[in-house]
Amino acid sequence: MWAELPESERRYLLRGAASACTIVGAWLLFWMSPLSPAALDRTAVQAAAGDAKGAVESYLAQAESVGRDVSKGEALWRAAVISHVSLDQPEQAVHLLEALIERYPNHPRVVEAHARMGMIHRHHHDDPVRAGIRWVAAASVDPGHPDAGRWMLDAGLAFADAGDIENALSALAVAASRSEQSVAALLAQGRLQLQDDPAQAYANYDEAFRAGASGEAKRLAHLGMATALEYLDRREAALAELEEIVEDGEADAALKRRRDRLLARHAQ
């Protein structure tokens, strides 16, 4: 049949077939390139298959390609997470997260980038100040984020460990406004203020108790109130707090010895 066709028609069909092959080839090259909308998903499959290093290289190629900012920012984020979690390369993760924040400040992953940098600074770099700054930044970028309260609590505890009491109390005050973190934040505030401002410390411990402290948190709230009352030279009230812990069956040996000491002093 081919041989019966006129030469002009054969040339026309060959040109059409060549054009179709060129289009298909170009489309396949595009689909397999970093510019493809499927590139992120394809690399995710690569990472899931265990090729973490190759996945990071693929994500970085996508981040440097010509494409949408949202896709390039996502590629940087995924490369950073794999570098941190799978490759145990926190320094590279920090570098990539900083690049994401600087290049695409309005990217939806910026909040998580700040939070992950806080985690790295805290647990890998042992730098509570830088960790606290990053957690505060994350909560500031999106105060309505479900984890914003936890970030402020973590920031407050980090600042406290660094001896920065002013910023610690400021962050903890924000965390205390969130129901999920209120008890832990109030207990931490009480601990930080116990010596310098026992009256305020008592108020914080009392508020933690009233906020629904239970188990160990409830015991710490009672113990904190008792300690604050001792600082205020209100020994009878302090003894009453310790007695309540004992009655609840939540007192350990050290706490019972403290109660007995107060009882002995009270009897004198």
C-alpha positions as CSV (number, residue, x, y, z in Angstrom):
1,M,0.0,0.0,0.0
2,W,2.8,2.4,0.9
3,A,4.4,1.7,-2.5
4,E,1.2,2.6,-4.3
5,L,1.0,6.1,-2.7
6,P,2.3,9.0,-4.8
7,E,5.7,10.3,-3.7
8,S,4.2,13.6,-2.6
9,E,1.8,11.9,-0.2
10,R,4.6,9.7,1.1
11,R,6.7,12.8,1.9
12,Y,3.7,14.5,3.5
13,L,3.1,11.4,5.8
14,L,6.7,11.1,6.7
15,R,6.9,14.8,7.6
16,G,3.8,14.4,9.8
17,A,5.2,11.3,11.5
18,A,8.5,13.1,12.2
19,S,6.6,16.1,13.6
20,A,4.6,13.9,15.9
21,C,7.7,12.1,17.1
22,T,9.3,15.5,17.8
23,I,6.3,16.7,19.8
24,V,6.1,13.5,21.8
25,G,9.8,13.5,22.5
26,A,9.8,17.2,23.5
27,W,6.8,16.5,25.8
28,L,8.6,13.5,27.4
29,L,11.7,15.6,27.9
30,F,9.6,18.3,29.6
31,W,7.7,15.8,31.7
32,M,10.9,14.3,33.0
33,S,12.6,17.6,33.6
34,P,12.7,19.7,36.8
35,L,10.1,22.0,35.1
36,S,7.5,19.3,35.1
37,P,4.5,19.7,37.4
38,A,5.1,16.0,38.3
39,A,8.8,16.6,39.3
40,L,8.0,17.0,43.0
41,D,5.9,13.8,43.1
42,R,8.4,11.9,41.1
43,T,11.2,12.9,43.5
44,A,9.0,12.0,46.5
45,V,8.8,8.5,45.1
46,Q,12.6,8.5,44.7
47,A,13.0,9.5,48.4
48,A,10.4,6.9,49.5
49,A,12.4,4.2,47.7
50,G,15.4,5.0,49.9
51,D,17.5,7.2,47.6
52,A,17.6,10.1,50.0
53,K,20.8,11.6,48.5
54,G,19.5,11.4,45.0
55,A,16.2,12.9,46.0
56,V,18.0,15.9,47.6
57,E,19.9,16.4,44.4
58,S,16.7,16.2,42.3
59,Y,14.9,18.7,44.6
60,L,17.9,21.1,44.4
61,A,17.8,20.9,40.6
62,Q,14.1,21.8,40.7
63,A,14.8,24.6,43.1
64,E,17.3,26.1,40.7
65,S,15.2,25.6,37.5
66,V,12.9,28.1,35.8
67,G,9.5,27.5,37.3
68,R,6.9,28.7,39.8
69,D,8.2,30.1,43.1
70,V,5.8,28.0,45.1
71,S,7.2,24.8,43.5
72,K,10.8,25.9,43.9
73,G,10.2,26.8,47.5
74,E,8.6,23.4,48.1
75,A,11.6,21.7,46.6
76,L,13.9,23.6,49.0
77,W,11.7,22.6,51.9
78,R,11.7,18.9,51.0
79,A,15.4,18.9,50.4
80,A,16.0,20.5,53.8
81,V,13.8,17.9,55.6
82,I,15.5,15.0,54.0
83,S,18.9,16.5,54.7
84,H,17.9,16.8,58.4
85,V,16.0,13.6,59.0
86,S,17.3,11.0,56.5
87,L,20.9,12.2,55.9
88,D,21.6,13.6,59.4
89,Q,23.1,16.8,57.8
90,P,21.7,19.6,60.0
91,E,24.1,22.2,58.6
92,Q,22.9,21.6,55.1
93,A,19.3,21.6,56.3
94,V,19.8,25.0,57.9
95,H,21.4,26.4,54.8
96,L,18.5,25.3,52.6
97,L,15.9,26.5,55.1
98,E,17.6,29.9,55.2
99,A,17.5,30.0,51.4
100,L,13.8,29.2,51.4
101,I,13.1,32.1,53.9
102,E,15.3,34.6,52.0
103,R,14.2,33.8,48.5
104,Y,10.5,33.2,49.1
105,P,9.5,35.1,52.3
106,N,5.8,34.7,51.5
107,H,5.9,30.9,50.8
108,P,3.6,28.8,53.0
109,R,6.5,26.7,54.2
110,V,8.3,29.7,55.8
111,V,6.5,29.1,59.1
112,E,7.7,25.5,59.2
113,A,11.1,26.5,58.1
114,H,11.6,28.8,61.1
115,A,10.2,26.1,63.4
116,R,12.5,23.4,62.1
117,M,15.5,25.7,62.4
118,G,14.5,26.2,66.0
119,M,14.6,22.5,66.5
120,I,18.0,22.1,64.9
121,H,19.5,25.0,66.9
122,R,18.1,23.5,70.1
123,H,19.0,19.8,69.7
124,H,21.9,19.8,67.2
125,H,23.7,23.1,67.9
126,D,22.8,23.4,71.7
127,D,22.0,27.1,71.1
128,P,18.8,27.9,73.0
129,V,18.9,31.6,72.2
130,R,18.9,31.0,68.4
131,A,16.3,28.3,68.8
132,G,14.1,30.6,70.8
133,I,14.4,33.4,68.2
134,R,13.4,31.0,65.4
135,W,10.4,29.6,67.4
136,V,9.2,33.1,68.1
137,A,9.6,34.0,64.4
138,A,7.5,31.0,63.4
139,A,4.7,31.9,65.8
140,S,4.9,35.5,64.7
141,V,4.6,34.7,61.0
142,D,1.4,32.7,61.7
143,P,-0.1,33.3,65.2
144,G,-3.1,31.2,64.3
145,H,-1.0,28.1,63.4
146,P,-2.1,25.1,65.5
147,D,1.5,24.8,66.8
148,A,2.1,28.5,67.5
149,G,1.4,28.0,71.3
150,R,3.8,25.1,71.5
151,W,6.5,27.1,69.7
152,M,6.1,30.0,72.1
153,L,6.3,27.5,75.0
154,D,9.5,26.0,73.6
155,A,10.9,29.4,73.0
156,G,10.2,30.5,76.6
157,L,11.9,27.3,78.0
158,A,14.8,27.8,75.7
159,F,15.3,31.4,76.7
160,A,15.0,30.4,80.4
161,D,17.8,27.8,79.9
162,A,20.0,30.5,78.4
163,G,19.3,32.8,81.4
164,D,17.3,35.3,79.4
165,I,14.5,35.5,82.0
166,E,12.9,38.6,80.5
167,N,12.3,37.1,77.0
168,A,11.5,33.8,78.6
169,L,8.6,35.3,80.6
170,S,7.4,37.2,77.6
171,A,7.2,34.1,75.4
172,L,5.7,32.1,78.2
173,A,3.0,34.7,78.7
174,V,1.9,34.2,75.1
175,A,2.0,30.4,75.4
176,A,-0.1,30.7,78.6
177,S,-2.9,32.3,76.5
178,R,-3.3,29.0,74.6
179,S,-5.3,26.4,76.3
180,E,-3.1,23.5,75.3
181,Q,0.0,25.1,76.7
182,S,-1.4,27.1,79.5
183,V,-0.6,24.8,82.4
184,A,3.0,24.1,81.3
185,A,3.6,27.8,80.6
186,L,2.2,28.9,83.9
187,L,4.3,26.3,85.8
188,A,7.4,27.5,84.0
189,Q,6.5,31.2,84.8
190,G,6.1,30.3,88.5
191,R,9.4,28.5,88.6
192,L,11.3,31.5,87.0
193,Q,9.7,34.0,89.4
194,L,9.8,32.0,92.6
195,Q,12.8,33.7,94.2
196,D,12.5,37.3,92.9
197,D,8.7,37.6,93.0
198,P,7.1,34.8,95.1
199,A,3.7,36.5,95.2
200,Q,3.5,36.5,91.4
201,A,4.9,33.0,91.4
202,Y,2.1,31.9,93.7
203,A,-0.4,33.5,91.4
204,N,1.0,31.6,88.4
205,Y,1.0,28.3,90.2
206,D,-2.5,28.9,91.4
207,E,-3.7,29.7,87.9
208,A,-2.1,26.6,86.6
209,F,-4.0,24.6,89.2
210,R,-7.2,26.3,88.3
211,A,-6.5,25.8,84.5
212,G,-6.9,22.0,85.0
213,A,-3.5,20.8,86.0
214,S,-3.6,17.0,86.6
215,G,-1.2,14.3,87.6
216,E,2.4,15.5,88.0
217,A,1.4,19.0,86.9
218,K,-1.1,19.2,89.7
219,R,1.5,18.1,92.2
220,L,4.0,20.7,90.9
221,A,1.4,23.4,91.1
222,H,0.7,22.6,94.8
223,L,4.4,22.3,95.5
224,G,5.1,25.6,93.8
225,M,2.3,27.3,95.8
226,A,3.7,25.9,99.0
227,T,7.3,27.0,98.2
228,A,6.0,30.5,97.2
229,L,4.1,30.7,100.5
230,E,7.3,29.8,102.4
231,Y,9.2,32.6,100.7
232,L,6.3,34.9,101.8
233,D,6.7,33.5,105.4
234,R,3.2,32.1,105.3
235,R,4.1,28.7,106.8
236,E,0.7,27.5,107.8
237,A,-0.7,28.1,104.3
238,A,2.3,26.4,102.8
239,L,1.7,23.4,105.1
240,A,-1.9,23.2,104.0
241,E,-0.8,23.0,100.4
242,L,1.6,20.1,101.2
243,E,-1.1,18.4,103.2
244,E,-3.4,18.5,100.2
245,I,-0.8,16.7,98.1
246,V,-0.4,14.0,100.7
247,E,-4.1,13.5,101.0
248,D,-4.3,13.1,97.2
249,G,-1.7,10.4,97.5
250,E,0.6,12.2,95.1
251,A,3.5,13.0,97.6
252,D,6.9,11.4,97.2
253,A,9.3,10.8,100.1
254,A,11.1,14.1,99.6
255,L,7.8,16.0,99.7
256,K,6.7,14.2,102.9
257,R,10.0,15.1,104.5
258,R,9.4,18.7,103.6
259,R,5.9,18.5,105.1
260,D,7.3,17.0,108.3
261,R,9.9,19.7,108.5
262,L,7.2,22.4,108.3
263,L,5.2,20.5,110.9
264,A,8.1,20.5,113.3
265,R,8.8,24.2,112.7
266,H,5.1,24.9,113.2
267,A,5.0,23.0,116.5
268,Q,7.9,25.0,118.0
